[in-house]
Amino acid sequence: MRSLRRNAALAAVVAAATTATLLAPGVSGAKSVAADPNILDVCEDRRPGPADPGSYGMQLDGSFRHPALTPVDERYEHDFPGRNKEYDTRSYIKNMKVEAAYEGADFTPDYFHTWQNIVDFDGRRYLFQYSRSDGRVYDITDIKKVKVVERMSRKDVGGDETRANGDWAAHDYWGASTIQWNKKLNAYVMVQSFESRRQISELSDHPPGDKYNNPEGVSKLRAKPGLKGFKVFRLDGPRKKDWKLLTTVSTDSTQADPLNTDPAKAQQGSGSIDVPYWTGEKYMFIAAAPDDTYSGTEYPTNLHSPGYQSWDMSDPARPKLLDTWHLPGQRTGEDAAYRENPRCGNRTSWMGARMPLFLPRPVEKGGRYAFAAMGGYGLTVLDVSDPSNMRTVSHLDLPASVAGTEGDNIDVSQYEKTGMIYYSGYPLTEDCYEPYKDVYQIDARDPKQPRVVGVLPRPTPPRSAGITDYCQRRGSFGPKRTGYYTNPGQHTAGVLSYGFYNAGVQFFDVSDPAEPEISAYFVPKAYGPSTADYAYGNQTHGVYVEWDRNIAWTLTNHGIYALSSPKVLGKPDRDAPARPFRNSEF
């Protein structure tokens, strides 16, 4: 199958042939005919038009100037003078060692994004890598001899989640998970999010197919069956047959009993979004839009603007909802607050929670503050010391960065030591055809007055790459995430690791907040022999660190790498873990 991506000239022809992407700011295309009351039409259509090619690109000093404003465009390449003609199949490394590399379909369940978890059974360590119906279980006890223990897929039924196959029941899949040891059950407990798909066929990015102009598509999306919520399992081993379902919970607030719903029917809201925050004890925090009135988002294919919920997990088989929180403007009818956001009407921005709350310390261990990354709504600090009454402490608006994802991730691993948190979005377009996604350094020592005090340095390619900026390397460039709180071991002080797409994995030394620097990196080749050509631009999308063994797993579009760095992570332990992972450490 040939690539979906085309050169810039073809992209322009396609855009001109439709009515959508050549709109200038402030000019509407097809008149909105949305009949759904929860499709907000608060501000006039002022979606951005294409950036003037002369307004961005390579500069005389070798840097790259990003466009200031661009439309949604995850599909096409964007050539510019100085961009490489081909994708770079070389790799680059600094202060790191590749301990092992594993390529091919067994190590690439999804080209674009996966989640990871680690469990230990009977002296063996297992890594899970998965994305909904596609999952893998690896034995990584010996990092140089990784074995595939199990494969899961729906490829034989075309990925249709409404159909059962040998691996999955109808409407079932592997949602973003936290896995923690629960003392009450004396076992691992896995909480899996079940959420709305982000890539859908019912709607498209531009008129006439977007949510503002396609009421039929919106209706089809609303009518799709499936659980919106989360499932709780006890894990008696690493394989799927060892999962024991404890309960299924809907976050749809219109359901009479959230513990007794029918996934074969449509449910309202977004479901539980991304990896739930739960450390195995009493309180769990999730991101969720509880019903369809949580509608305050501009993104043309997304119907919901999630807020946050707290749950009592004292009995993992019977979770109890404690509280629901959202910002003014997120719900239908809150037009005045929504109109105050400068993104109102741009038909481009993702607005609302993309991940659950970020807590530097669990509530059960005295934690009080939680940090919320809410896309185009910015940063909010919450007091969650009483999870049944989550309260807003402060709010900080960040500069607009459109297109692309704003406000996706917050790294809070350094907060207890320095008071700094690290807030970022990530790129969605190819070839830097959007504003750069800075990693903001935010001083939150006074939670009532968080303030931006810097940004992390922008990665630059080594001289041997023959380019002066990663935008020239082709593909997406910018930060994704620093991994997850679910990693085994104690996070190394002063170290942040980001998957950076075509810049590989980048390690930052933030031990001196006033002078952050890049201390190590590994930039793998752009693709492997089995990588589909439409995924060449989505290169390194994840990093997962075993802090107890000082091994960093890098997740790419062609496989996984085990990395070590004595200088940055400490001496690697290549033997079986000295003790099994039980709960996240803070």
Buried (B, 14 or more C-beta within 10 A) or exposed (E): EEEEBBEBEEBBEBBEEBBBBBBEEEEBBBEBEBEBEBBBEBBEBBBBBBBEBEEBBBEEEEEBBBBBBBBBBBBBBBBBEBBBEEBBEEBBBBBBEBBBBBBEBBBBBBBBBBBBBBBBBEEBBBBBBBBBBBBBBBBBBBBEEBEEBBEBBBEEBEEEBEBBBEBBEBBBBBBBBBBBBBEEBEBBBBBBBBBBBEEBEBBBBBBBBBBBBBBEBBEBBBEBBBBBBBBBBBBEBBBBEBBBEBBBBBBBBEBEEBBEBEBEEBBBBBBBBBBBBBBBBBBBBBBBBBBBBBBBBBBBBBBBBBBBBBBBBEBBBEBBBBBBBBBEBBBBEBBEBBBEBBBBBBBBBBBBBBBBBBBBBBBEEEBBBBBBBBBBBBBBBBBBBEBEEBEEBBBBEBEBBBBBBBBBBBBBBBBEEBBBBBBBBBBBBBBBBBBBBBBBBBBBEEBEEBEBEBBBEBBBBEEEBEBBBBBBBBBBBBBBBBBBBBBBBEBBEBBBBBBBBBBBBBBBBBBEBEEBEBBBBBBBBBBBEBBBEBBBBBBBBBBBBBBBBBBBBBBBBBBBBBBBBEEBBBEBBBEBBEEBBBBBBB
